[in-house]
Amino acid sequence: MTDTPTPSRISAKDLIALGCAIVTAAFVISGAIRSDGQREQRLQVVESKTERLEQRDETRSDTLAKIDIRTARIETKLEMMTRGVGQ
């Protein structure tokens, strides 16, 4: 009598565990891919908002520079007018 090992079959319990592991891994990988796509989209939105804010800041800076120049001219005229009155 020889002891030959009988081929073992995979039990249903092991098949279910293997299936669950594969499905879980698939969900993890797909979630990572999907979240990376959302991250890319959010990054693009933030970049576009940043560009718009920078453009708005440049326009305001130009406007403020023009106001400063005009204010300086008005102050100069007022000083000239008040000097003429005081003399």
C-alpha positions as CSV (number, residue, x, y, z in Angstrom):
1,M,0.0,0.0,0.0
2,T,1.4,3.2,-1.1
3,D,0.4,6.5,0.2
4,T,-0.3,8.6,-2.8
5,P,-1.6,12.0,-2.1
6,T,-5.0,12.6,-3.4
7,P,-5.3,15.8,-5.4
8,S,-6.9,18.4,-3.3
9,R,-9.8,20.4,-4.7
10,I,-10.3,24.0,-4.0
11,S,-13.2,24.4,-1.6
12,A,-16.1,26.8,-2.2
13,K,-15.0,28.8,0.8
14,D,-11.5,29.3,-0.8
15,L,-13.0,30.3,-4.1
16,I,-15.3,32.9,-2.4
17,A,-12.3,34.3,-0.5
18,L,-10.3,34.5,-3.7
19,G,-13.1,36.2,-5.6
20,C,-13.6,38.7,-2.8
21,A,-9.9,39.5,-2.8
22,I,-9.9,40.1,-6.6
23,V,-13.0,42.3,-6.4
24,T,-11.6,44.3,-3.6
25,A,-8.3,44.8,-5.4
26,A,-10.3,45.9,-8.5
27,F,-12.3,48.4,-6.5
28,V,-9.1,49.9,-4.9
29,I,-7.4,50.3,-8.2
30,S,-10.4,51.8,-10.0
31,G,-10.9,54.2,-7.0
32,A,-7.3,55.3,-7.2
33,I,-7.6,56.0,-10.9
34,R,-10.9,57.8,-10.5
35,S,-9.7,60.0,-7.7
36,D,-6.6,60.9,-9.7
37,G,-8.9,62.1,-12.5
38,Q,-10.9,64.2,-10.0
39,R,-7.7,65.6,-8.6
40,E,-6.6,66.6,-12.1
41,Q,-9.9,68.4,-12.7
42,R,-9.7,70.2,-9.4
43,L,-6.2,71.3,-10.2
44,Q,-7.3,72.8,-13.5
45,V,-10.1,74.7,-11.8
46,V,-7.7,76.1,-9.3
47,E,-5.2,77.1,-12.0
48,S,-7.9,78.9,-14.0
49,K,-9.1,80.8,-10.9
50,T,-5.6,81.8,-10.0
51,E,-5.0,83.1,-13.5
52,R,-8.3,85.2,-13.3
53,L,-7.3,86.6,-10.0
54,E,-3.8,87.5,-11.2
55,Q,-5.4,89.3,-14.2
56,R,-7.8,91.1,-11.9
57,D,-4.9,92.2,-9.7
58,E,-3.0,93.6,-12.6
59,T,-6.0,95.6,-13.7
60,R,-6.5,97.0,-10.2
61,S,-2.8,97.8,-9.9
62,D,-3.0,99.7,-13.2
63,T,-6.1,101.6,-12.1
64,L,-4.5,102.5,-8.7
65,A,-1.4,103.7,-10.5
66,K,-3.5,106.0,-12.7
67,I,-5.4,107.3,-9.7
68,D,-2.1,108.0,-7.8
69,I,-0.8,110.0,-10.8
70,R,-4.0,112.0,-11.1
71,T,-4.0,112.6,-7.3
72,A,-0.5,113.9,-7.5
73,R,-1.4,116.3,-10.3
74,I,-4.4,117.6,-8.4
75,E,-2.3,118.1,-5.2
76,T,0.3,120.0,-7.2
77,K,-2.4,122.3,-8.7
78,L,-3.9,122.9,-5.2
79,E,-0.5,123.8,-3.8
80,M,0.1,126.2,-6.6
81,M,-3.3,127.8,-6.1
82,T,-2.9,128.1,-2.3
83,R,0.6,129.7,-2.7
84,G,-0.8,132.3,-5.0
85,V,-3.5,133.2,-2.4
86,G,-1.1,133.4,0.5
87,Q,1.4,135.7,-1.2
